Amino acid sequence: MKKIYGNKQLLATLVGMRESGRTAHSLIFYGEKGSGRKLMADHYAAQLMCEAPVGGEPCGKCAACRNVSTMSHPDVIYVPTEGKLEGYTVKIARSVIRDAAVMPNNATGRKVYIFRDCRKMSVVTQNMLLKLIEEPPDHAYFIFTAESKYEFLPTIISRCVCFGVSPCTEEEAEQSLIESGHSSSEVRAAVKCFHGNIGMCTDYIVDPELRKRVDLTKRLADSIIGKDEYGLNLALFSLGSSRNDIREVLSMTDKLVRDCAVLNRRPDADMIGCYREGAEKLAGMVTAYQAVHIHRSIEKAWGAMEANVNPPLVLAALSAEMIEIVR
């Protein structure tokens, strides 16, 4: 089983549930991308399916644990997405409802359904699953992961046990990355950008496209600092129309702006963004009030793209708004 760093209180709570025999049938693990919410979902599935748990923890040695770790356990179902939006459709929900009624054939008598990245789960699909979550078969367990629990309807939230998954410390992230075989220089560069977020640090090391997006975020920050509307437009235009790329760069820019606002109050504050030097420079030229306005502009831009507004038009408007705020 893969070692989990940080989140000690959450892990202790899951152990307590397992040892007391009060394992929750429906859980939501939520947290930012790379924080380990999917790893936590797999860990809980292993706790449920393990044939010889040790102190409430999965043993990591039995056939069930080995199968969960390789995502090949026949009764741990990773619910598939479909369609252009890669979402959980009504058709998929109906399939889960039918399958959940079928008894599993394993030593624990349990069956686990894992729904990953539920940002794209429609209201219709959630309502269809509501009855199943509210009154699940004794053998069925449902695990959902998302960036925020508020991706779900209040009726779903009220019927699930919700756990926030947090990034670990930078020291723990460095230890994890070194143990994974990455060089010290790679680890330092990754942790400088993504701090205790092990998933994002790992992606930064192995994914050149993510490194390009980080560099682009820094270009955006430098253009804002220099009040260079042309440079800002050029950087945003280079994103093209990929909503995933735009979402990630806007998210990183938003965190940088948050750092700027915090540094206005506490110069020694911990950072969550990928460019401390840029946040420090921006903090020296804008107030916390202006930083909040930039944050709202970024939120508005992403909301417009979620509503299917043309991305280049949205980004052009965002560029003009941000330059106007810092002038």
Phi and psi restraints in degrees (value plus and minus 20) as a CYANA .aco file:
   2 LYS   PHI     -91.6   -51.6
   2 LYS   PSI     114.4   154.4
   3 LYS   PHI     -90.0   -50.0
   3 LYS   PSI     119.1   159.1
   4 ILE   PHI    -126.2   -86.2
   4 ILE   PSI     107.1   147.1
   5 TYR   PHI    -119.6   -79.6
   5 TYR   PSI     125.6   165.6
   6 GLY   PHI      50.2    90.2
   6 GLY   PSI    -188.3  -148.3
   7 ASN   PHI      32.1    72.1
   7 ASN   PSI      21.2    61.2
   8 LYS   PHI     -83.4   -43.4
   8 LYS   PSI     -59.6   -19.6
   9 GLN   PHI     -84.8   -44.8
   9 GLN   PSI     -61.2   -21.2
  10 LEU   PHI     -83.8   -43.8
  10 LEU   PSI     -65.3   -25.3
  11 LEU   PHI     -81.8   -41.8
  11 LEU   PSI     -59.7   -19.7
  12 ALA   PHI     -84.8   -44.8
  12 ALA   PSI     -57.7   -17.7
  13 THR   PHI     -84.5   -44.5
  13 THR   PSI     -62.7   -22.7
  14 LEU   PHI     -83.9   -43.9
  14 LEU   PSI     -59.2   -19.2
  15 VAL   PHI     -82.5   -42.5
  15 VAL   PSI     -64.9   -24.9
  16 GLY   PHI     -79.9   -39.9
  16 GLY   PSI     -60.7   -20.7
  17 MET   PHI     -81.9   -41.9
  17 MET   PSI     -63.3   -23.3
  18 ARG   PHI     -86.6   -46.6
  18 ARG   PSI     -64.0   -24.0
  19 GLU   PHI     -90.5   -50.5
  19 GLU   PSI     -52.2   -12.2
  20 SER   PHI    -102.1   -62.1
  20 SER   PSI     -29.6    10.4
  21 GLY   PHI      56.7    96.7
  21 GLY   PSI      -4.1    35.9
  22 ARG   PHI    -130.3   -90.3
  22 ARG   PSI      28.8    68.8
  23 THR   PHI     -86.6   -46.6
  23 THR   PSI     112.6   152.6
  24 ALA   PHI     -94.2   -54.2
  24 ALA   PSI     119.5   159.5
  25 HIS   PHI    -100.2   -60.2
  25 HIS   PSI     -43.9    -3.9
  26 SER   PHI    -156.4  -116.4
  26 SER   PSI     101.6   141.6
  27 LEU   PHI    -149.8  -109.8
  27 LEU   PSI     131.3   171.3
  28 ILE   PHI    -142.4  -102.4
  28 ILE   PSI     102.0   142.0
  29 PHE   PHI    -124.3   -84.3
  29 PHE   PSI     101.7   141.7
  30 TYR   PHI    -149.1  -109.1
  30 TYR   PSI     130.5   170.5
  31 GLY   PHI     149.2   189.2
  31 GLY   PSI     147.4   187.4
  32 GLU   PHI     -85.7   -45.7
  32 GLU   PSI     138.6   178.6
  33 LYS   PHI     -74.6   -34.6
  33 LYS   PSI     109.9   149.9
  34 GLY   PHI      69.8   109.8
  34 GLY   PSI     -23.1    16.9
  35 SER   PHI     -97.2   -57.2
  35 SER   PSI     -35.2     4.8
  36 GLY   PHI      87.1   127.1
  36 GLY   PSI      -1.1    38.9
  37 ARG   PHI     -86.1   -46.1
  37 ARG   PSI     -57.3   -17.3
  38 LYS   PHI     -89.2   -49.2
  38 LYS   PSI     -58.7   -18.7
  39 LEU   PHI     -82.7   -42.7
  39 LEU   PSI     -59.8   -19.8
  40 MET   PHI     -86.3   -46.3
  40 MET   PSI     -58.4   -18.4
  41 ALA   PHI     -82.1   -42.1
  41 ALA   PSI     -63.7   -23.7
  42 ASP   PHI     -84.0   -44.0
  42 ASP   PSI     -57.9   -17.9
  43 HIS   PHI     -84.2   -44.2
  43 HIS   PSI     -63.6   -23.6
  44 TYR   PHI     -86.4   -46.4
  44 TYR   PSI     -58.4   -18.4
  45 ALA   PHI     -80.6   -40.6
  45 ALA   PSI     -60.9   -20.9
  46 ALA   PHI     -85.1   -45.1
  46 ALA   PSI     -58.6   -18.6
  47 GLN   PHI     -80.1   -40.1
  47 GLN   PSI     -60.4   -20.4
  48 LEU   PHI     -90.0   -50.0
  48 LEU   PSI     -56.2   -16.2
  49 MET   PHI    -116.2   -76.2
  49 MET   PSI     -34.1     5.9
  50 CYS   PHI     -78.8   -38.8
  50 CYS   PSI     116.5   156.5
  51 GLU   PHI    -107.2   -67.2
  51 GLU   PSI     -36.2     3.8
  52 ALA   PHI    -165.8  -125.8
  52 ALA   PSI      44.2    84.2
  53 PRO   PHI     -81.1   -41.1
  53 PRO   PSI     126.7   166.7
  54 VAL   PHI    -134.7   -94.7
  54 VAL   PSI      87.8   127.8
  55 GLY   PHI      40.1    80.1
  55 GLY   PSI      14.6    54.6
  56 GLY   PHI      64.7   104.7
  56 GLY   PSI     -26.7    13.3
  57 GLU   PHI    -117.9   -77.9
  57 GLU   PSI     128.1   168.1
  58 PRO   PHI     -84.1   -44.1
  58 PRO   PSI     119.7   159.7
  59 CYS   PHI     -90.1   -50.1
  59 CYS   PSI     -47.8    -7.8
  60 GLY   PHI      58.6    98.6
  60 GLY   PSI     -19.8    20.2
  61 LYS   PHI    -136.6   -96.6
  61 LYS   PSI     -49.3    -9.3
  62 CYS   PHI     -89.6   -49.6
  62 CYS   PSI     147.7   187.7
  63 ALA   PHI     -80.6   -40.6
  63 ALA   PSI     -58.0   -18.0
  64 ALA   PHI     -84.1   -44.1
  64 ALA   PSI     -65.7   -25.7
  65 CYS   PHI     -82.2   -42.2
  65 CYS   PSI     -62.2   -22.2
  66 ARG   PHI     -83.7   -43.7
  66 ARG   PSI     -61.2   -21.2
  67 ASN   PHI     -88.1   -48.1
  67 ASN   PSI     -58.8   -18.8
  68 VAL   PHI     -83.9   -43.9
  68 VAL   PSI     -61.6   -21.6
  69 SER   PHI     -86.1   -46.1
  69 SER   PSI     -44.7    -4.7
  70 THR   PHI    -122.6   -82.6
  70 THR   PSI     -11.0    29.0
  71 MET   PHI      37.5    77.5
  71 MET   PSI      16.9    56.9
  72 SER   PHI    -142.7  -102.7
  72 SER   PSI      -8.0    32.0
  73 HIS   PHI     -92.8   -52.8
  73 HIS   PSI     107.5   147.5
  74 PRO   PHI     -85.5   -45.5
  74 PRO   PSI     -41.5    -1.5
  75 ASP   PHI    -128.7   -88.7
  75 ASP   PSI      -4.9    35.1
  76 VAL   PHI    -134.3   -94.3
  76 VAL   PSI      81.8   121.8
  77 ILE   PHI    -120.3   -80.3
  77 ILE   PSI      99.1   139.1
  78 TYR   PHI    -107.8   -67.8
  78 TYR   PSI      83.4   123.4
  79 VAL   PHI     -82.7   -42.7
  79 VAL   PSI     105.0   145.0
  80 PRO   PHI     -97.6   -57.6
  80 PRO   PSI     136.3   176.3
  81 THR   PHI    -122.8   -82.8
  81 THR   PSI     149.3   189.3
  82 GLU   PHI    -175.9  -135.9
  82 GLU   PSI     148.7   188.7
  83 GLY   PHI      67.3   107.3
  83 GLY   PSI     152.4   192.4
  84 LYS   PHI     -81.1   -41.1
  84 LYS   PSI     -53.2   -13.2
  85 LEU   PHI    -108.1   -68.1
  85 LEU   PSI     -20.0    20.0
  86 GLU   PHI      29.7    69.7
  86 GLU   PSI      33.0    73.0
  87 GLY   PHI    -130.9   -90.9
  87 GLY   PSI     155.6   195.6
  88 TYR   PHI    -111.0   -71.0
  88 TYR   PSI      85.8   125.8
  89 THR   PHI    -109.0   -69.0
  89 THR   PSI     150.5   190.5
  90 VAL   PHI     -80.4   -40.4
  90 VAL   PSI     -59.2   -19.2
  91 LYS   PHI     -79.6   -39.6
  91 LYS   PSI     -63.5   -23.5
  92 ILE   PHI     -84.8   -44.8
  92 ILE   PSI     -62.4   -22.4
  93 ALA   PHI     -79.8   -39.8
  93 ALA   PSI     -63.9   -23.9
  94 ARG   PHI     -82.0   -42.0
  94 ARG   PSI     -58.9   -18.9
  95 SER   PHI     -83.7   -43.7
  95 SER   PSI     -61.8   -21.8
  96 VAL   PHI     -84.9   -44.9
  96 VAL   PSI     -63.9   -23.9
  97 ILE   PHI     -78.9   -38.9
  97 ILE   PSI     -63.1   -23.1
  98 ARG   PHI     -86.0   -46.0
  98 ARG   PSI     -65.2   -25.2
  99 ASP   PHI     -89.4   -49.4
  99 ASP   PSI     -52.7   -12.7
 100 ALA   PHI     -83.4   -43.4
 100 ALA   PSI     -42.6    -2.6
 101 ALA   PHI     -97.1   -57.1
 101 ALA   PSI     -33.0     7.0
 102 VAL   PHI    -107.0   -67.0
 102 VAL   PSI     105.4   145.4
 103 MET   PHI     -85.2   -45.2
 103 MET   PSI     121.5   161.5
 104 PRO   PHI     -99.1   -59.1
 104 PRO   PSI     145.6   185.6
 105 ASN   PHI    -143.6  -103.6
 105 ASN   PSI      56.7    96.7
 106 ASN   PHI    -170.0  -130.0
 106 ASN   PSI     151.4   191.4
 107 ALA   PHI     -84.3   -44.3
 107 ALA   PSI     -49.8    -9.8
 108 THR   PHI    -107.7   -67.7
 108 THR   PSI     -38.6     1.4
 109 GLY   PHI      51.0    91.0
 109 GLY   PSI       6.4    46.4
 110 ARG   PHI    -140.9  -100.9
 110 ARG   PSI     134.8   174.8
 111 LYS   PHI    -155.1  -115.1
 111 LYS   PSI     113.5   153.5
 112 VAL   PHI    -140.9  -100.9
 112 VAL   PSI     113.0   153.0
 113 TYR   PHI    -134.4   -94.4
 113 TYR   PSI     105.0   145.0
 114 ILE   PHI    -133.7   -93.7
 114 ILE   PSI     100.0   140.0
 115 PHE   PHI    -124.0   -84.0
 115 PHE   PSI      90.0   130.0
 116 ARG   PHI    -114.3   -74.3
 116 ARG   PSI     125.8   165.8
 117 ASP   PHI      32.2    72.2
 117 ASP   PSI      49.3    89.3
 118 CYS   PHI    -104.5   -64.5
 118 CYS   PSI      -5.0    35.0
 119 ARG   PHI     -78.5   -38.5
 119 ARG   PSI     -47.2    -7.2
 120 LYS   PHI    -123.9   -83.9
 120 LYS   PSI       1.6    41.6
 121 MET   PHI    -108.9   -68.9
 121 MET   PSI      99.0   139.0
 122 SER   PHI     -91.6   -51.6
 122 SER   PSI     141.2   181.2
 123 VAL   PHI     -80.6   -40.6
 123 VAL   PSI     -60.9   -20.9
 124 VAL   PHI     -81.3   -41.3
 124 VAL   PSI     -64.6   -24.6
 125 THR   PHI     -83.7   -43.7
 125 THR   PSI     -63.1   -23.1
 126 GLN   PHI     -81.8   -41.8
 126 GLN   PSI     -63.5   -23.5
 127 ASN   PHI     -83.8   -43.8
 127 ASN   PSI     -53.9   -13.9
 128 MET   PHI     -88.6   -48.6
 128 MET   PSI     -53.9   -13.9
 129 LEU   PHI    -103.2   -63.2
 129 LEU   PSI     -31.8     8.2
 130 LEU   PHI     -77.2   -37.2
 130 LEU   PSI     -67.3   -27.3
 131 LYS   PHI     -82.2   -42.2
 131 LYS   PSI     -59.9   -19.9
 132 LEU   PHI     -84.2   -44.2
 132 LEU   PSI     -61.7   -21.7
 133 ILE   PHI     -90.5   -50.5
 133 ILE   PSI     -55.6   -15.6
 134 GLU   PHI     -90.0   -50.0
 134 GLU   PSI     -60.1   -20.1
 135 GLU   PHI    -152.0  -112.0
 135 GLU   PSI      52.1    92.1
 136 PRO   PHI     -95.8   -55.8
 136 PRO   PSI     132.0   172.0
 137 PRO   PHI     -78.7   -38.7
 137 PRO   PSI     131.0   171.0
 138 ASP   PHI     -77.4   -37.4
 138 ASP   PSI     -48.5    -8.5
 139 HIS   PHI    -110.1   -70.1
 139 HIS   PSI     -27.8    12.2
 140 ALA   PHI    -123.1   -83.1
 140 ALA   PSI     116.4   156.4
 141 TYR   PHI    -149.1  -109.1
 141 TYR   PSI     124.5   164.5
 142 PHE   PHI    -149.5  -109.5
 142 PHE   PSI     105.1   145.1
 143 ILE   PHI    -141.2  -101.2
 143 ILE   PSI     107.9   147.9
 144 PHE   PHI    -138.2   -98.2
 144 PHE   PSI     123.3   163.3
 145 THR   PHI    -146.1  -106.1
 145 THR   PSI     124.9   164.9
 146 ALA   PHI    -182.6  -142.6
 146 ALA   PSI     145.9   185.9
 147 GLU   PHI     -90.1   -50.1
 147 GLU   PSI     -53.1   -13.1
 148 SER   PHI    -160.6  -120.6
 148 SER   PSI     123.8   163.8
 149 LYS   PHI     -87.0   -47.0
 149 LYS   PSI     -38.5     1.5
 150 TYR   PHI     -99.8   -59.8
 150 TYR   PSI     -14.7    25.3
 151 GLU   PHI     -88.9   -48.9
 151 GLU   PSI     -36.0     4.0
 152 PHE   PHI    -124.1   -84.1
 152 PHE   PSI     137.4   177.4
 153 LEU   PHI     -85.6   -45.6
 153 LEU   PSI     129.2   169.2
 154 PRO   PHI     -74.8   -34.8
 154 PRO   PSI     -54.5   -14.5
 155 THR   PHI     -86.4   -46.4
 155 THR   PSI     -53.9   -13.9
 156 ILE   PHI     -91.7   -51.7
 156 ILE   PSI     -66.6   -26.6
 157 ILE   PHI     -77.0   -37.0
 157 ILE   PSI     -62.4   -22.4
 158 SER   PHI     -87.5   -47.5
 158 SER   PSI     -37.5     2.5
 159 ARG   PHI    -125.3   -85.3
 159 ARG   PSI     -15.5    24.5
 160 CYS   PHI    -139.6   -99.6
 160 CYS   PSI     133.9   173.9
 161 VAL   PHI    -107.5   -67.5
 161 VAL   PSI     103.0   143.0
 162 CYS   PHI    -126.4   -86.4
 162 CYS   PSI     109.6   149.6
 163 PHE   PHI    -146.6  -106.6
 163 PHE   PSI     106.2   146.2
 164 GLY   PHI    -103.5   -63.5
 164 GLY   PSI     112.5   152.5
 165 VAL   PHI    -125.6   -85.6
 165 VAL   PSI     104.7   144.7
 166 SER   PHI    -130.2   -90.2
 166 SER   PSI     130.5   170.5
 167 PRO   PHI     -79.9   -39.9
 167 PRO   PSI     134.4   174.4
 168 CYS   PHI    -108.7   -68.7
 168 CYS   PSI    -191.1  -151.1
 169 THR   PHI     -95.6   -55.6
 169 THR   PSI     141.3   181.3
 170 GLU   PHI     -82.6   -42.6
 170 GLU   PSI     -55.7   -15.7
 171 GLU   PHI     -83.9   -43.9
 171 GLU   PSI     -62.3   -22.3
 172 GLU   PHI     -86.3   -46.3
 172 GLU   PSI     -58.6   -18.6
 173 ALA   PHI     -82.9   -42.9
 173 ALA   PSI     -64.4   -24.4
 174 GLU   PHI     -80.5   -40.5
 174 GLU   PSI     -63.9   -23.9
 175 GLN   PHI     -80.3   -40.3
 175 GLN   PSI     -65.4   -25.4
 176 SER   PHI     -81.9   -41.9
 176 SER   PSI     -64.3   -24.3
 177 LEU   PHI     -88.9   -48.9
 177 LEU   PSI     -59.2   -19.2
 178 ILE   PHI     -83.8   -43.8
 178 ILE   PSI     -63.2   -23.2
 179 GLU   PHI     -84.5   -44.5
 179 GLU   PSI     -44.1    -4.1
 180 SER   PHI    -101.8   -61.8
 180 SER   PSI     -21.8    18.2
 181 GLY   PHI      77.1   117.1
 181 GLY   PSI     -10.3    29.7
 182 HIS   PHI    -103.9   -63.9
 182 HIS   PSI     130.9   170.9
 183 SER   PHI     -93.8   -53.8
 183 SER   PSI     139.7   179.7
 184 SER   PHI     -81.1   -41.1
 184 SER   PSI     -59.5   -19.5
 185 SER   PHI     -87.0   -47.0
 185 SER   PSI     -59.8   -19.8
 186 GLU   PHI     -83.7   -43.7
 186 GLU   PSI     -62.2   -22.2
 187 VAL   PHI     -85.0   -45.0
 187 VAL   PSI     -64.8   -24.8
 188 ARG   PHI     -80.7   -40.7
 188 ARG   PSI     -64.3   -24.3
 189 ALA   PHI     -84.3   -44.3
 189 ALA   PSI     -60.2   -20.2
 190 ALA   PHI     -88.6   -48.6
 190 ALA   PSI     -65.2   -25.2
 191 VAL   PHI     -87.9   -47.9
 191 VAL   PSI     -51.7   -11.7
 192 LYS   PHI     -81.8   -41.8
 192 LYS   PSI     -53.4   -13.4
 193 CYS   PHI    -106.6   -66.6
 193 CYS   PSI     -62.3   -22.3
 194 PHE   PHI    -141.0  -101.0
 194 PHE   PSI     -13.8    26.2
 195 HIS   PHI      36.2    76.2
 195 HIS   PSI    -141.6  -101.6
 196 GLY   PHI    -111.4   -71.4
 196 GLY   PSI      -8.8    31.2
 197 ASN   PHI    -107.0   -67.0
 197 ASN   PSI      74.2   114.2
 198 ILE   PHI     -82.8   -42.8
 198 ILE   PSI     -59.9   -19.9
 199 GLY   PHI     -81.7   -41.7
 199 GLY   PSI     -65.9   -25.9
 200 MET   PHI     -90.7   -50.7
 200 MET   PSI     -55.1   -15.1
 201 CYS   PHI     -81.4   -41.4
 201 CYS   PSI     -63.4   -23.4
 202 THR   PHI     -82.7   -42.7
 202 THR   PSI     -65.3   -25.3
 203 ASP   PHI     -81.1   -41.1
 203 ASP   PSI     -59.3   -19.3
 204 TYR   PHI     -80.9   -40.9
 204 TYR   PSI     -58.6   -18.6
 205 ILE   PHI     -91.0   -51.0
 205 ILE   PSI     -60.9   -20.9
 206 VAL   PHI    -118.7   -78.7
 206 VAL   PSI     -33.9     6.1
 207 ASP   PHI    -134.8   -94.8
 207 ASP   PSI      84.5   124.5
 208 PRO   PHI     -83.4   -43.4
 208 PRO   PSI     -47.3    -7.3
 209 GLU   PHI     -86.4   -46.4
 209 GLU   PSI     -57.2   -17.2
 210 LEU   PHI     -86.6   -46.6
 210 LEU   PSI     -59.7   -19.7
 211 ARG   PHI     -82.0   -42.0
 211 ARG   PSI     -56.2   -16.2
 212 LYS   PHI     -84.4   -44.4
 212 LYS   PSI     -59.7   -19.7
 213 ARG   PHI     -88.5   -48.5
 213 ARG   PSI     -55.0   -15.0
 214 VAL   PHI     -84.7   -44.7
 214 VAL   PSI     -65.6   -25.6
 215 ASP   PHI     -80.5   -40.5
 215 ASP   PSI     -58.6   -18.6
 216 LEU   PHI     -85.9   -45.9
 216 LEU   PSI     -59.6   -19.6
 217 THR   PHI     -80.3   -40.3
 217 THR   PSI     -60.3   -20.3
 218 LYS   PHI     -85.8   -45.8
 218 LYS   PSI     -58.0   -18.0
 219 ARG   PHI     -82.9   -42.9
 219 ARG   PSI     -61.4   -21.4
 220 LEU   PHI     -79.5   -39.5
 220 LEU   PSI     -65.8   -25.8
 221 ALA   PHI     -82.3   -42.3
 221 ALA   PSI     -64.3   -24.3
 222 ASP   PHI     -84.0   -44.0
 222 ASP   PSI     -55.6   -15.6
 223 SER   PHI     -88.0   -48.0
 223 SER   PSI     -59.6   -19.6
 224 ILE   PHI     -84.5   -44.5
 224 ILE   PSI     -64.2   -24.2
 225 ILE   PHI     -80.7   -40.7
 225 ILE   PSI     -60.9   -20.9
 226 GLY   PHI    -104.0   -64.0
 226 GLY   PSI     -18.3    21.7
 227 LYS   PHI      33.5    73.5
 227 LYS   PSI      18.7    58.7
 228 ASP   PHI    -119.3   -79.3
 228 ASP   PSI      71.7   111.7
 229 GLU   PHI     -86.2   -46.2
 229 GLU   PSI     -56.9   -16.9
 230 TYR   PHI     -83.6   -43.6
 230 TYR   PSI     -67.1   -27.1
 231 GLY   PHI     -83.2   -43.2
 231 GLY   PSI     -57.3   -17.3
 232 LEU   PHI     -86.5   -46.5
 232 LEU   PSI     -63.8   -23.8
 233 ASN   PHI     -81.5   -41.5
 233 ASN   PSI     -61.7   -21.7
 234 LEU   PHI     -83.4   -43.4
 234 LEU   PSI     -63.8   -23.8
 235 ALA   PHI     -84.8   -44.8
 235 ALA   PSI     -64.5   -24.5
 236 LEU   PHI     -86.4   -46.4
 236 LEU   PSI     -58.0   -18.0
 237 PHE   PHI     -82.5   -42.5
 237 PHE   PSI     -52.4   -12.4
 238 SER   PHI     -87.6   -47.6
 238 SER   PSI     -33.3     6.7
 239 LEU   PHI     -90.4   -50.4
 239 LEU   PSI     -42.1    -2.1
 240 GLY   PHI      50.2    90.2
 240 GLY   PSI    -163.7  -123.7
 241 SER   PHI    -136.1   -96.1
 241 SER   PSI      -9.1    30.9
 242 SER   PHI     -92.2   -52.2
 242 SER   PSI      90.4   130.4
 243 ARG   PHI     -84.8   -44.8
 243 ARG   PSI     -52.4   -12.4
 244 ASN   PHI     -85.2   -45.2
 244 ASN   PSI     -64.6   -24.6
 245 ASP   PHI     -85.0   -45.0
 245 ASP   PSI     -63.7   -23.7
 246 ILE   PHI     -82.1   -42.1
 246 ILE   PSI     -64.9   -24.9
 247 ARG   PHI     -79.9   -39.9
 247 ARG   PSI     -63.0   -23.0
 248 GLU   PHI     -88.4   -48.4
 248 GLU   PSI     -63.5   -23.5
 249 VAL   PHI     -87.6   -47.6
 249 VAL   PSI     -61.4   -21.4
 250 LEU   PHI     -84.1   -44.1
 250 LEU   PSI     -57.6   -17.6
 251 SER   PHI     -84.0   -44.0
 251 SER   PSI     -64.1   -24.1
 252 MET   PHI     -86.2   -46.2
 252 MET   PSI     -58.1   -18.1
 253 THR   PHI     -84.6   -44.6
 253 THR   PSI     -60.3   -20.3
 254 ASP   PHI     -83.0   -43.0
 254 ASP   PSI     -60.4   -20.4
 255 LYS   PHI     -85.8   -45.8
 255 LYS   PSI     -57.0   -17.0
 256 LEU   PHI     -83.2   -43.2
 256 LEU   PSI     -61.7   -21.7
 257 VAL   PHI     -85.4   -45.4
 257 VAL   PSI     -58.3   -18.3
 258 ARG   PHI     -79.8   -39.8
 258 ARG   PSI     -64.6   -24.6
 259 ASP   PHI     -79.2   -39.2
 259 ASP   PSI     -61.2   -21.2
 260 CYS   PHI     -78.3   -38.3
 260 CYS   PSI     -66.4   -26.4
 261 ALA   PHI     -83.8   -43.8
 261 ALA   PSI     -60.7   -20.7
 262 VAL   PHI     -87.6   -47.6
 262 VAL   PSI     -60.0   -20.0
 263 LEU   PHI     -85.3   -45.3
 263 LEU   PSI     -44.6    -4.6
 264 ASN   PHI     -83.3   -43.3
 264 ASN   PSI     -48.3    -8.3
 265 ARG   PHI    -119.4   -79.4
 265 ARG   PSI     -58.1   -18.1
 266 ARG   PHI    -157.2  -117.2
 266 ARG   PSI      78.5   118.5
 267 PRO   PHI     -81.0   -41.0
 267 PRO   PSI     -40.1    -0.1
 268 ASP   PHI    -120.5   -80.5
 268 ASP   PSI      -6.5    33.5
 269 ALA   PHI     -86.6   -46.6
 269 ALA   PSI     131.4   171.4
 270 ASP   PHI     -90.6   -50.6
 270 ASP   PSI     126.3   166.3
 271 MET   PHI    -120.7   -80.7
 271 MET   PSI     133.8   173.8
 272 ILE   PHI    -138.6   -98.6
 272 ILE   PSI     -31.5     8.5
 273 GLY   PHI    -108.0   -68.0
 273 GLY   PSI     156.0   196.0
 274 CYS   PHI    -115.8   -75.8
 274 CYS   PSI     -15.3    24.7
 275 TYR   PHI    -168.8  -128.8
 275 TYR   PSI      58.6    98.6
 276 ARG   PHI     -80.6   -40.6
 276 ARG   PSI     -62.0   -22.0
 277 GLU   PHI     -80.5   -40.5
 277 GLU   PSI     -61.2   -21.2
 278 GLY   PHI     -86.1   -46.1
 278 GLY   PSI     -60.7   -20.7
 279 ALA   PHI     -82.6   -42.6
 279 ALA   PSI     -58.8   -18.8
 280 GLU   PHI     -86.2   -46.2
 280 GLU   PSI     -62.6   -22.6
 281 LYS   PHI     -84.9   -44.9
 281 LYS   PSI     -62.3   -22.3
 282 LEU   PHI     -85.5   -45.5
 282 LEU   PSI     -57.3   -17.3
 283 ALA   PHI     -84.1   -44.1
 283 ALA   PSI     -46.4    -6.4
 284 GLY   PHI     -98.8   -58.8
 284 GLY   PSI     -29.5    10.5
 285 MET   PHI    -145.0  -105.0
 285 MET   PSI     -32.4     7.6
 286 VAL   PHI    -146.6  -106.6
 286 VAL   PSI     134.2   174.2
 287 THR   PHI    -105.1   -65.1
 287 THR   PSI     147.4   187.4
 288 ALA   PHI     -80.8   -40.8
 288 ALA   PSI     -55.5   -15.5
 289 TYR   PHI     -81.8   -41.8
 289 TYR   PSI     -63.4   -23.4
 290 GLN   PHI     -86.8   -46.8
 290 GLN   PSI     -57.4   -17.4
 291 ALA   PHI     -81.7   -41.7
 291 ALA   PSI     -59.8   -19.8
 292 VAL   PHI     -82.5   -42.5
 292 VAL   PSI     -58.8   -18.8
 293 HIS   PHI     -86.0   -46.0
 293 HIS   PSI     -58.5   -18.5
 294 ILE   PHI     -83.6   -43.6
 294 ILE   PSI     -63.5   -23.5
 295 HIS   PHI     -76.7   -36.7
 295 HIS   PSI     -64.8   -24.8
 296 ARG   PHI     -85.6   -45.6
 296 ARG   PSI     -54.7   -14.7
 297 SER   PHI     -85.6   -45.6
 297 SER   PSI     -60.1   -20.1
 298 ILE   PHI     -85.6   -45.6
 298 ILE   PSI     -63.1   -23.1
 299 GLU   PHI     -80.2   -40.2
 299 GLU   PSI     -63.5   -23.5
 300 LYS   PHI     -83.5   -43.5
 300 LYS   PSI     -60.8   -20.8
 301 ALA   PHI     -83.0   -43.0
 301 ALA   PSI     -64.4   -24.4
 302 TRP   PHI     -87.1   -47.1
 302 TRP   PSI     -57.9   -17.9
 303 GLY   PHI     -79.7   -39.7
 303 GLY   PSI     -58.8   -18.8
 304 ALA   PHI     -85.3   -45.3
 304 ALA   PSI     -60.3   -20.3
 305 MET   PHI     -90.8   -50.8
 305 MET   PSI     -52.8   -12.8
 306 GLU   PHI     -83.9   -43.9
 306 GLU   PSI     -49.0    -9.0
 307 ALA   PHI    -105.6   -65.6
 307 ALA   PSI      -9.9    30.1
 308 ASN   PHI      53.6    93.6
 308 ASN   PSI       6.2    46.2
 309 VAL   PHI     -94.6   -54.6
 309 VAL   PSI     127.6   167.6
 310 ASN   PHI     -75.6   -35.6
 310 ASN   PSI     100.1   140.1
 311 PRO   PHI     -76.4   -36.4
 311 PRO   PSI     -67.5   -27.5
 312 PRO   PHI     -78.4   -38.4
 312 PRO   PSI     -57.2   -17.2
 313 LEU   PHI     -85.9   -45.9
 313 LEU   PSI     -62.2   -22.2
 314 VAL   PHI     -83.1   -43.1
 314 VAL   PSI     -64.3   -24.3
 315 LEU   PHI     -89.7   -49.7
 315 LEU   PSI     -54.3   -14.3
 316 ALA   PHI     -83.5   -43.5
 316 ALA   PSI     -62.6   -22.6
 317 ALA   PHI     -85.7   -45.7
 317 ALA   PSI     -59.8   -19.8
 318 LEU   PHI     -82.4   -42.4
 318 LEU   PSI     -62.9   -22.9
 319 SER   PHI     -78.3   -38.3
 319 SER   PSI     -67.8   -27.8
 320 ALA   PHI     -82.5   -42.5
 320 ALA   PSI     -60.8   -20.8
 321 GLU   PHI     -85.2   -45.2
 321 GLU   PSI     -64.1   -24.1
 322 MET   PHI     -86.6   -46.6
 322 MET   PSI     -60.0   -20.0
 323 ILE   PHI     -85.4   -45.4
 323 ILE   PSI     -59.2   -19.2
 324 GLU   PHI     -82.3   -42.3
 324 GLU   PSI     -57.2   -17.2
 325 ILE   PHI     -87.6   -47.6
 325 ILE   PSI     -58.6   -18.6
 326 VAL   PHI    -108.2   -68.2
 326 VAL   PSI     -26.9    13.1
